[in-house]
C-alpha cells in the first residue's frame, strides 16, 4: 500500500529519530552524512549490541539484530534500503542508506 508523501516524510523524520535512538546516549558511535533530498545516510561504527553479546561470549547473536534492520527497513513502500555490511557480520560499520524510489 502506497501512501502519498510518506517516503519523504519518513526520510525527514529518520534523521532526528536515529540521532536520538542510535546516538551516544544509547551507546552507539555514528557517522552522519550531509543531507541530500530524498536520501538519508548514516553509519554505526560502534554498537552496544555487539559489545554486550561479545562480553557474554556470543557475538554471533548480533547478526539477528542486524538482520532485523533488513526486514523492517527493506520492505517500506516507496523507499529502498541499501546496506553493504554490518558489524555483526564482520564489517567495520553498519551502513544505513535510505532513498525514495
N, CA, C and O of each residue as an XYZ file, in Angstrom:
404
protein
N       0.845     -1.179      0.000
C       0.000      0.000      0.000
C       0.887      1.238      0.000
O       1.741      1.385      0.874
N       0.699      2.114     -0.950
C       1.459      3.349     -1.021
C       0.624      4.496     -0.467
O      -0.554      4.648     -0.791
N       1.263      5.293      0.373
C       0.622      6.476      0.921
C       1.397      7.674      0.371
O       2.591      7.809      0.638
N       0.733      8.544     -0.392
C       1.433      9.686     -0.992
C       2.163     10.529      0.052
O       1.595     10.873      1.088
N       3.423     10.859     -0.227
C       4.213     11.706      0.659
C       4.883     10.985      1.803
O       5.752     11.560      2.458
N       4.511      9.741      2.069
C       5.069      9.032      3.215
C       6.574      8.789      3.098
O       7.283      8.979      4.085
N       7.092      8.379      1.944
C       8.549      8.163      1.872
C       9.354      9.424      2.219
O      10.333      9.347      2.962
N       8.952     10.563      1.694
C       9.659     11.812      2.004
C       9.558     12.180      3.470
O      10.536     12.620      4.074
N       8.383     12.004      4.041
C       8.179     12.286      5.460
C       9.018     11.352      6.321
O       9.617     11.783      7.307
N       9.064     10.076      5.952
C       9.855      9.103      6.699
C      11.325      9.515      6.719
O      11.966      9.487      7.769
N      11.856      9.897      5.562
C      13.267     10.291      5.495
C      13.524     11.538      6.337
O      14.558     11.626      7.000
N      12.601     12.506      6.325
C      12.763     13.707      7.153
C      12.752     13.373      8.638
O      13.530     13.936      9.408
N      11.881     12.465      9.039
C      11.783     12.069     10.447
C      12.938     11.170     10.865
O      13.329     11.156     12.032
N      13.473     10.433      9.929
C      14.506      9.439     10.198
C      15.755     10.071     10.802
O      16.355      9.495     11.709
N      16.164     11.260     10.312
C      17.381     11.903     10.798
C      17.316     12.208     12.291
O      18.162     11.708     13.032
N      16.358     13.002     12.775
C      16.344     13.275     14.219
C      16.080     12.030     15.060
O      16.580     11.900     16.177
N      15.293     11.125     14.509
C      14.982      9.895     15.242
C      16.235      9.038     15.439
O      16.485      8.557     16.544
N      17.019      8.845     14.382
C      18.208      7.994     14.509
C      19.279      8.654     15.358
O      20.025      7.971     16.059
N      19.360      9.971     15.301
C      20.346     10.655     16.142
C      20.042     10.424     17.624
O      20.952     10.382     18.452
N      18.774     10.277     17.945
C      18.389     10.029     19.338
C      18.487      8.537     19.684
O      19.115      8.167     20.675
N      17.875      7.703     18.878
C      17.819      6.266     19.170
C      19.177      5.589     19.039
O      19.550      4.762     19.871
N      19.916      5.946     17.988
C      21.210      5.316     17.729
C      22.365      6.246     18.089
O      23.441      6.149     17.499
N      22.159      7.134     19.036
C      23.176      8.104     19.408
C      24.043      7.659     20.566
O      23.871      6.564     21.101
N      24.983      8.522     20.952
C      25.916      8.193     22.027
C      25.237      7.921     23.370
O      25.747      7.143     24.176
N      24.095      8.556     23.612
C      23.374      8.321     24.857
C      22.912      6.882     25.012
O      22.642      6.429     26.124
N      22.820      6.161     23.897
C      22.423      4.748     23.923
C      23.580      3.823     23.590
O      23.369      2.639     23.325
N      24.808      4.350     23.600
C      25.981      3.513     23.436
C      26.485      3.322     22.017
O      27.382      2.512     21.785
N      25.924      4.053     21.065
C      26.354      3.946     19.671
C      27.361      5.035     19.335
O      27.360      6.105     19.944
N      28.217      4.754     18.365
C      29.059      5.764     17.745
C      28.685      5.770     16.275
O      28.561      4.713     15.656
N      28.504      6.969     15.709
C      27.969      7.083     14.350
C      28.743      8.071     13.502
O      29.511      8.901     13.987
N      28.500      7.936     12.215
C      28.881      8.949     11.234
C      27.577      9.327     10.544
O      26.912      8.483      9.943
N      27.217     10.607     10.637
C      26.024     11.108      9.960
C      26.477     11.892      8.738
O      27.301     12.800      8.848
N      25.947     11.548      7.593
C      26.340     12.189      6.337
C      25.466     13.397      6.056
O      24.336     13.475      6.539
N      25.985     14.348      5.272
C      25.173     15.521      4.914
C      23.865     15.094      4.243
O      23.810     14.104      3.514
N      22.835     15.860      4.510
C      21.517     15.551      3.956
C      21.495     15.764      2.449
O      22.088     16.709      1.928
N      20.798     14.867      1.764
C      20.511     15.004      0.337
C      19.019     14.798      0.178
O      18.422     13.967      0.863
N      18.425     15.544     -0.713
C      16.986     15.443     -0.908
C      16.604     14.010     -1.285
O      17.156     13.432     -2.221
N      15.654     13.453     -0.543
C      15.149     12.115     -0.823
C      16.061     10.988     -0.390
O      15.835      9.836     -0.758
N      17.105     11.302      0.399
C      18.042     10.277      0.856
C      18.432     10.507      2.306
O      18.329     11.616      2.831
N      18.880      9.436      2.937
C      19.420      9.512      4.291
C      20.539      8.496      4.395
O      20.401      7.354      3.955
N      21.658      8.924      4.985
C      22.796      8.024      5.182
C      23.371      8.194      6.574
O      23.528      9.308      7.073
N      23.679      7.069      7.185
C      24.314      7.040      8.496
C      25.086      5.735      8.595
O      24.661      4.709      8.063
N      26.217      5.779      9.275
C      26.963      4.563      9.595
C      27.042      4.427     11.105
O      27.284      5.409     11.806
N      26.841      3.229     11.606
C      27.104      2.916     13.003
C      28.497      2.304     13.026
O      28.747      1.301     12.357
N      29.405      2.903     13.792
C      30.779      2.405     13.837
C      31.104      1.688     15.143
O      32.131      1.019     15.251
N      30.238      1.828     16.121
C      30.378      1.109     17.382
C      28.975      0.827     17.903
O      28.139      1.725     17.997
N      28.730     -0.445     18.241
C      27.374     -0.899     18.549
C      27.298     -1.535     19.938
O      28.071     -2.444     20.239
N      26.376     -1.070     20.788
C      26.262     -1.664     22.120
C      25.782     -3.113     22.093
O      26.129     -3.891     22.982
N      24.985     -3.489     21.083
C      24.549     -4.885     20.991
C      25.748     -5.787     20.773
O      25.876     -6.830     21.414
N      26.621     -5.387     19.873
C      27.807     -6.183     19.591
C      28.707     -6.275     20.828
O      29.218     -7.349     21.145
N      28.901     -5.152     21.523
C      29.726     -5.167     22.739
C      29.120     -6.093     23.789
O      29.827     -6.898     24.395
N      27.824     -5.979     23.999
C      27.151     -6.772     25.026
C      27.227     -8.268     24.711
O      27.602     -9.073     25.563
N      26.869     -8.626     23.484
C      26.900    -10.046     23.124
C      28.322    -10.596     23.118
O      28.532    -11.769     23.429
N      29.295     -9.767     22.770
C      30.691    -10.203     22.812
C      31.113    -10.459     24.256
O      31.785    -11.449     24.546
N      30.714     -9.561     25.162
C      31.022     -9.755     26.586
C      30.397    -11.035     27.122
O      30.971    -11.692     27.990
N      29.230    -11.390     26.611
C      28.555    -12.617     27.050
C      29.122    -13.867     26.381
O      28.763    -14.988     26.742
N      30.016    -13.669     25.399
C      30.621    -14.803     24.713
C      29.806    -15.320     23.532
O      30.044    -16.430     23.057
N      28.858    -14.538     23.059
C      28.040    -14.988     21.928
C      27.845    -13.842     20.920
O      26.715    -13.419     20.676
N      28.948    -13.339     20.334
C      28.830    -12.206     19.411
C      28.003    -12.525     18.169
O      27.510    -11.617     17.499
N      27.852    -13.809     17.863
C      27.058    -14.185     16.683
C      25.593    -13.771     16.810
O      24.895    -13.681     15.800
N      25.118    -13.519     18.016
C      23.737    -13.072     18.200
C      23.507    -11.668     17.640
O      22.371    -11.296     17.346
N      24.579    -10.890     17.490
C      24.451     -9.547     16.920
C      23.851     -9.622     15.524
O      23.126     -8.714     15.117
N      24.138    -10.680     14.790
C      23.614    -10.840     13.427
C      22.088    -10.756     13.401
O      21.507    -10.231     12.452
N      21.449    -11.271     14.438
C      19.984    -11.256     14.498
C      19.475     -9.813     14.491
O      18.521     -9.486     13.785
N      20.119     -8.957     15.282
C      19.717     -7.551     15.319
C      19.956     -6.896     13.967
O      19.128     -6.115     13.497
N      21.079     -7.210     13.345
C      21.404     -6.637     12.031
C      20.386     -7.082     10.977
O      19.951     -6.278     10.153
N      20.015     -8.341     11.004
C      19.061     -8.861     10.022
C      17.679     -8.248     10.203
O      16.928     -8.124      9.235
N      17.334     -7.864     11.428
C      16.050     -7.201     11.657
C      15.965     -5.876     10.907
O      14.895     -5.509     10.421
N      17.078     -5.159     10.808
C      17.077     -3.904     10.041
C      16.635     -4.163      8.608
O      15.802     -3.440      8.061
N      17.197     -5.192      8.016
C      16.871     -5.504      6.624
C      15.399     -5.886      6.461
O      14.767     -5.528      5.468
N      14.865     -6.603      7.427
C      13.450     -6.988      7.365
C      12.529     -5.782      7.538
O      11.538     -5.638      6.822
N      12.859     -4.938      8.475
C      11.995     -3.792      8.776
C      12.115     -2.715      7.702
O      11.116     -2.311      7.108
N      13.321     -2.258      7.459
C      13.513     -1.118      6.558
C      13.513     -1.523      5.090
O      13.284     -0.686      4.216
N      13.762     -2.776      4.817
C      13.813     -3.240      3.434
C      12.465     -3.420      2.776
O      12.394     -3.684      1.575
N      11.395     -3.283      3.535
C      10.055     -3.505      2.992
C       9.141     -2.294      3.108
O       7.919     -2.434      3.069
N       9.713     -1.125      3.248
C       8.889      0.072      3.353
C       8.501      0.549      1.958
O       9.375      0.741      1.113
N       7.216      0.744      1.698
C       6.782      1.159      0.364
C       7.327      2.532     -0.022
O       7.275      3.479      0.763
N       7.847      2.622     -1.237
C       8.357      3.882     -1.757
C       9.772      4.208     -1.341
O      10.300      5.259     -1.703
N      10.408      3.302     -0.568
C      11.779      3.519     -0.098
C      12.647      2.311     -0.437
O      12.167      1.179     -0.497
N      13.912      2.571     -0.654
C      14.875      1.495     -0.873
C      15.927      1.577      0.223
O      16.549      2.620      0.421
N      16.120      0.475      0.931
C      17.127      0.382      1.988
C      18.319     -0.363      1.416
O      18.197     -1.496      0.950
N      19.481      0.294      1.457
C      20.699     -0.334      0.949
C      21.708     -0.476      2.079
O      21.858      0.407      2.924
N      22.390     -1.606      2.069
C      23.394     -1.875      3.092
C      24.493     -2.717      2.469
O      24.231     -3.644      1.703
N      25.744     -2.373      2.816
C      26.864     -3.159      2.300
C      27.466     -4.078      3.357
O      28.195     -5.010      3.017
N      27.174     -3.831      4.628
C      27.725     -4.691      5.673
C      27.241     -4.279      7.042
O      26.653     -3.213      7.222
N      27.504     -5.153      8.012
C      27.166     -4.864      9.406
C      28.301     -5.322     10.310
O      29.072     -6.216      9.963
N      28.385     -4.703     11.458
C      29.382     -5.087     12.455
C      29.154     -6.539     12.871
O      30.105     -7.302     13.041
N      27.897     -6.908     13.030
C      27.560     -8.270     13.443
C      27.969     -9.338     12.444
O      28.115    -10.508     12.798
N      28.152     -8.933     11.198
C      28.573     -9.882     10.162
C      30.022     -9.661      9.745
O      30.455    -10.145      8.699
N      30.779     -8.916     10.582
C      32.207     -8.778     10.351
C      32.677     -7.493      9.697
O      33.882     -7.303      9.526
N      31.767     -6.605      9.326
C      32.162     -5.330      8.723
C      32.614     -4.360      9.818
O      32.335     -4.574     10.998
N      33.293     -3.326      9.431
C      33.721     -2.307     10.391
C      32.593     -1.326     10.715
O      32.727     -0.493     11.611
N      31.478     -1.429      9.979
C      30.373     -0.493     10.181
C      29.057     -1.127      9.742
O      29.025     -2.070      8.950
N      27.991     -0.584     10.277
C      26.645     -0.896      9.799
C      26.195      0.350      9.036
O      25.978      1.406      9.631
N      26.062      0.221      7.750
C      25.663      1.385      6.972
C      24.162      1.358      6.718
O      23.576      0.322      6.406
N      23.573      2.518      6.860
C      22.147      2.713      6.610
C      22.036      3.713      5.469
O      22.497      4.848      5.586
N      21.432      3.300      4.381
C      21.207      4.208      3.256
C      19.771      3.997      2.799
O      19.413      2.930      2.299
N      18.959      5.023      2.977
C      17.567      5.008      2.564
C      17.388      6.031      1.471
O      17.944      7.127      1.538
N      16.611      5.677      0.459
C      16.294      6.669     -0.553
C      14.919      6.399     -1.134
O      14.442      5.265     -1.186
N      14.302      7.488     -1.567
C      12.995      7.372     -2.201
C      13.168      6.714     -3.557
O      14.166      6.935     -4.245
N      12.185      5.901     -3.938
C      12.187      5.279     -5.275
C      10.944      5.671     -6.034
O      10.759      5.251     -7.176
